[in-house]
Amino acid sequence: MDKGPSNMTLQMPYLRVVDLQEESEAHADDTFSNAERAIFRDMSRDPDIIQKVAQSIAPKIKGQDDIKMAIACLLFGGARKIMPDGTARRGDINVLLLGDPSVGKSQFLKFVSKVAPICVYTSGKGSSAAGLTAAVVQDANTREFYLEGGAMVLADGGVVCIDEFDKMRPEDRVAIHEAMEQQTISIAKAGITTVLKSRTSVLAAANPPSGRYDDLSSASDNIDLQTTILSRFDLIFIVRDVPDEQKDQDIARHVLSVHSGASRAKGVARGPTTSAASGDAADDSDAPIDEKTLKRFIKFSRTHTFPRLAEASAGKLVDKFVEMRDKARQARSATDSEESPIPMTVRQLEALIRISESFARMCASAEADDGHVAQAFDLFTKSTINAMNAGLISNTNDRLQVNATQDVEARICERLHIGGHVTYKRLLEDMQALGYSGNQVGLAVKVMLSRNQLRRKAEGKMLERVQ
């Protein structure tokens, strides 16, 4: 048997790295100098550090102080805990912003994507279950299968921002249930069985089904999301665009000052401006903590401070949780309304613990004390509790008005078939003949127009039923 030449050697392929560049800056600089450590420790000892951090969140957005505080808690997060049996309890905080358009929800998400040390931004309309979790891909040459991590895997240790959360398909939202609570993604496809880590916070923004929040609809109609996904959000905000003259003036001035400040920053030639206007623009653009320092402070706090709930504060937190459960039950029984889609479960108790720990982490405190628990309870009341009560009608007169309006809507549907036309004057006369007031008819027509059930024609004089 010919064994070939005696001088044959076995050659092994190797890779010689000449240069390496890291595309992501998430882990580019995890070390902190002594000067930085001293600066961050001084910042954490500031008694107003929590307010300063909240004021530094999206300073270009006017108001929305509670949402800014919630996002600050999301960025700092609570402490992750490993149980004796090896299981883990998440410390990351999930926040949902639900409400009217043009209230700055997407701007909050964009700001978080810049400030969070690790962040992946995606839109619910173009996101699939595989794109959010993980996908099994077959190599074109070797025909072997391999895994490609999705957004929640790539953002491990950071934040996932999901815009247009309501546009996601229900089956895609179900796929992230495990990732949001257990913070793992289980894969069993094409002979690949593994578990991936997804220790991320979720910041999601959504709109009601009708586009705007409807006061005359129940919470179930306005929040078109399953209870299983809502229970995984620690803080849920109903963001409303309510017309208010003074508030509208303040927002308009703020928007104009932001735009004028952006023009000056780009060096655009401008005419003379008043000192008051330029001063407002400067004040609005100056946050207590700049973005670069805030990003480093968040990373420092998350890697050096791991607070726990103090034993003395645990009892008070339990009492508050029991009180909230009892109030939710009493509110439902007193109003005879349907159950809110936002539940009050043990997950909400864990949410209060995480929020308390996030406040303690901002202050570099080893324990979350009574003050942190009180702040967490206040923020939870202004967000999730208010969202739970959004569909409850506590006033008898309000309940009667809603019932009367719904009766008028039913009468209009009986009077006008789909595709039919009628003048508003004739419709008003017909409804008044049935015993309804002009205000009730006007409110019912307004509601049906907002739901696209009616459409105005002939310069607003004619009404056409669409659906």
N, C-alpha and C positions, 0 to 999 in steps of 0.2 A: 504494500500500500504506500503510495507516494505521499509523504507528509509535507512536501513543498520545500522551499529553501530553508536552510538551517538558521539564516539570519533574520527570519520573519519575527516581528515584534507585535504585541497587542496594543493598538492605539485606542485611547479613550477620549471622547470629545470633551472639550472644556470651553468655558466662557471667560474671556478676559474683559473686565469692566474698566474702561478708560475714564468715564465720567458718569455721575449719577445725579439727576435732578429730580426733586420731589415736587410733583404737580400740586398736591394738596398741602396747605399750610397748617392743617389741623394739628399735626404732631411735629411741626418744624422746630418749635422752640418750647419745650416743656420744662425748661430750667428757668429759675428766677434768680436774679442777682440779689446781693444783700441789700442794695438800695431799693430794689422793687419790693422785697419782703418788708422792709421798714415802712415804705409808703403804704402798702396794702394793710399792714397791721394798724397804722395810724388811721386809715380810712375806716376800718372795721370798728375802731373804738369811738368813732364819731357818733354821738347820740342820735343824730339825724340821718344816719347813713341809709336807712331803709327808704326814707322819703327822697333822698338825693338819687338813689338808684332808680326809683320809680319815675322821677322827673326826667331822668336821662333816657328813658325808653321812648323812642319815636318823638323827639321834641318838636318836630314839625306838625304834629297832630294836636289840635287844640282840644283841651278837656280830656274826657275818657280816663280819668285818674284811676278808677277801679280796675279797668282793663290793663293799664300800664303796671299797676301793682301786681296783678295776676301774672303778667308776662315776666316781671322781675322774679317772682317765685318760680316760674317755669325754668328760667335760665339758671338759677342757682340750684334748685331742686332740693329734695330731702336726702336722707342717708339710706343707701341700700343696705339691707340686712340679710345675713346668711343664717338660717335656722340650724339647730343642732342636727336635724335629719338631712341637711344638705340643700334643702329648698331655699329659695331667695324671695324676699319681699321687695318689690320695686320701690325706689325712692324718687323716680322721675314723675313729674307732674304733667298731666294732660289738660289742655284748655280748649274749649269750643266757643267760637264767636258766631252767634246766629242772629240774623236780623236784616234790616233794610239795606238796600244798596247805598253806596256813596256815604258810608259812615267811617271809612278808613280801615276796614278789616284787612284788605290785601296789603295796605301799607304797613300794618303791624307785622304781617308775615314777612314782608321784604326786609324790614328792619331787623327782625330776629335772624333772618338768613345771613345778615352781615355781621351781627354781633356775636352770635353763638360760636364757640370754638369749632364745633363740627355741626354742619347743617346741610340738609338736602331739601330743596324746594320743588314741589310738584303740584300739578293741578288734577283735581279729581276727575275732570272730564276725559283727560287723556291717560289716566292711570288704570292699570289692570291689577288683578291679584298677584300675578307673577312679577309685575314691575315693582310692586310695593314690598313683596316678601322675597321670593327667590324663584329662579327659572332653571330648568334642566335643558341644556343645549347640547346638541350632537356635533362633534367636530367633523368638518367636511372631508378631511383627509384620513384620519385614523378611524372615523366612525364611532369613536368612544363618546360617552356622555360625561358631561361635567356641569358643575353648578355655577350660576352667575347670580350674585347677590343683588337684591332689589334695594329700594330706597331705605327701608327700615333696617337693613343689614349694613349698608354703607354708612348710615348715620349712627352706628353703634357708639354710645357715649356722648351723643349730642341731641339734636332736635330735628324732627321731620315736620315741615310746614306743608299742609295740604290745603290748597285753595279750592273753592267750588266743591266742598265736601259732599254737598247734597246731590251733585251731578254724578257721583259714583254709582255704579250698579250695586244692588243689594248684595249680590254674591261676592263682589269684590270687597265690600265693607266687612262681610263676615270673615274674610280671610285674614284680617288684621286683628281679630279679637284676641287671639293668643299672644300676638306681638305686643298689644297694648297692656295686657295684664300680667301674663307670665314672663313677658319680654324674651321669648324664644320663638323660633320658627321651625316647626317640625316638617321634614321633607321625607317622602317615601315615593319616589318616582324613578322609573327606568333602572331599577336595581340599586338606586342610591338611597340609603336610609341614614339620615343624620339630623342633628339639631343645631341650628344656627342661633347666635346671640343677637338680640336687637334691643339693647338697653338704651332706649330712646324716649324722649318726651315728644308728644304729638300736639302741635298747635294747628287747629283746623278752623276754617271759616266756611259758613254756609248761609244760604238764603231760604226763607220759607217757600213752600210749594207755589204760592201765588206771586212770589217775587217780593212782596212787602208783607210786613206783619199785620194781620187782620185782627182788629180789636174785638170784632163780633164773632170770631171763631174761637173754638176751644184750643187748649194747648196741644192736644193731639193733632188738630188740623194744621196748626202753625209749625209744629216740630215734626216733620215727616221723617223721623229717624227711629229705628227700633230701640226699645228699652235696653236691650243687651249691649248696644254700642254706647248709649248715653250714660249708662252706669259706670263706664270705664273712664269718663271724663271727670276730673276732680273739680273743675270750675266750668260752669256753663253760663254764658252771658247772653241775654236778650238785648240786642243793640237796636235802639229805636231812633228814627229821624222825626222827632216831634217838632212842628213849627213853633218857634218862640222868638218874638221880635228881638229881645235883648241878646239872646243866645245867637241868633242868626247874624246880628250885627258884629258880634265878637268874632264869630267864625269867618265872616267875610273879610274883616280887617286882617285877621291872621293869615288867611290865604293870600291876600294881596301883598302883605309884608313878606311872606315866603317867596312869592314870585319876584317881587322887586329885589329882594336880597340875592336870589339866584342870578338875576340879570347883572347886578353889580359884581358878583363873584366871577362871572364870565368876562368882565371887562366891557360890557355893552355901554355905549355912551348914553347918558341919561341927562335929563334936564334937572334943574334945581328941585330938591325935595325938602319938605319941612323937617325940622329936627325931631319932631314927635314921631313921624312915620319911620324915619331911619332908626330912631331909638327903639321902637317896637320891633323892627326887624332884627336888630342886634340882640335884643333881649330874648326873642323867640328862638334864635339860632344858637344861643349860648346855653348849653345844658350844664348842670353841675359837674358831670363827669363826661369827658369826651369818649367817642366810640372806641378808640384804640385802648385807652386806659380801662374802660368798662369791660372790654373783651378779655384783657389780661387779668383783671380783678376777678371775673367770673371763673376763669381757669384756675387761678390761684386758690379761690375759695373751695372749688369742687375737689381739688386734689390735696388740700391741707386741713379742711375742717369737716368733721363727721359727727354732727350733733345727734343727741338722743333726747327723747321726751323725758323730762324730770318726773320722778315718781309722785311728787307732790302735785304736779299739774295733771297727771293721768286721771285722777278721780274727778276733777272738774270737767275734763274733756268727756268723760263717760256721762256725767250728768247732763251736759249740753246736748250730747247725741240723743239720749233718751228723751229729752225735752223736745228736740226737733222732730223725732219720730211721732211723739204724741200730738204735737201741733199739726203735723201733716195729716194725721188721722182725723183730728177734730175738724180741720178745714174742709176735708172731703165730705164728712158726715153733715156738717152744718149747711153746706151749699148744695148738697145733693148732686154734685157734679161728678163727671166721670174721672177716673183716676188719672193723675198726671203721668205722662210718658217718662218723666224723670223720676226714678225711684229714690227712696231714702233707705239705703241698705248699709251693711257693714263696710262696703267699699267707700262710702262717704265718710265713715269714721276714720278709715285709713287715710283718706284724702286730707282730713283735718290734721292728722299727725304729720303728714308730709309737708303741708303748708306751714305748720308751726316750725318744723325743722328747717325749712328754707329761710324763714325770718331769722332763726338763730344762726344759720350759716352766713347770712349777710353781716351779722355782728360778730362773727368768729367766736361764737359761744359754744361751749361743749354740751350744753343742755338747753332745751327749749322750755322756758319758764312760763309763768302765768301770763306775762305780758305778750309773749309770742303766741300763746294759745288764744288770747283775747283778740289779737290782730287777725289770726287765722279764722276765727269764728265770725268776725265782722266782715271779712272779705267773702267768706263762704255764704253768709246771709245776703250780701249785696249781689251775688251772682247766682248760685245754684238755687238757693231758697226762693229768691224772687222769680227765677225761671219756672220753678215748680208751681208757684202761685199765680203765674201769668194767666192761666186759663180759668181760675176760680173767681166766680162772681160773688162778692161778699155783700153787695148792697141789693136790697129787695127791688128798689126802683130800677137799678141797672138790669136786673134779671128780667123784669117786666118789659123794659124797653127792648132788650134783645129778642124776647119772645114775640113781641109785637112786630118787630122788623122782619123776623123770619116768617111770620104769618103774611105780611105784605108781599114778601118775595114769592111765597107760594101762590098768592092770588095773582101776581103779575104773570107767573108762569102759566097759570090756568087761562088768563086773559089773552096772552100773546104766545102763539105757537112759534116754533123755531123757524126763522126766516120771515116772520111777520113784522109789520111796521105799524107804529102808532105815534101820534104826536104826544109830547109830554103833557100838554094841556088836557087832551082827551083822557089820557091815562090817569091824571090827577083827579079829574072829575069822576071817573069810574070808581077809583079807590075811595074817594070821599063819600060816594054814595053807599059804600059798604061799611062806613063808620070809621075809617082811618083818617088821621090828621095829615095835614100837608107836610109837617116835619117828618112823620113816620114814612110817608111815601118818598120824600126826597132822600132820606137816609137809606132806604131800601134800594132806590135807583142808584145811588152813589156806590153802595156796596156791590151791586151787580155789575156796574161798569168797571170797578176795580178787579173783579173776578173774570172779566171778559165774557160775562153772560149777556150783557147788552152792549150796543154800540151806537154812538150818536151819528146822525146823518142830517143832511139839509141844514148845515150851519148850527147843529145842536138842537134844532127844533123837533126832529124826528128820532125815535128810538127804534132800533132793530134788535130782535132777540137772536143771539148767535148760537147759544147752547143752553 
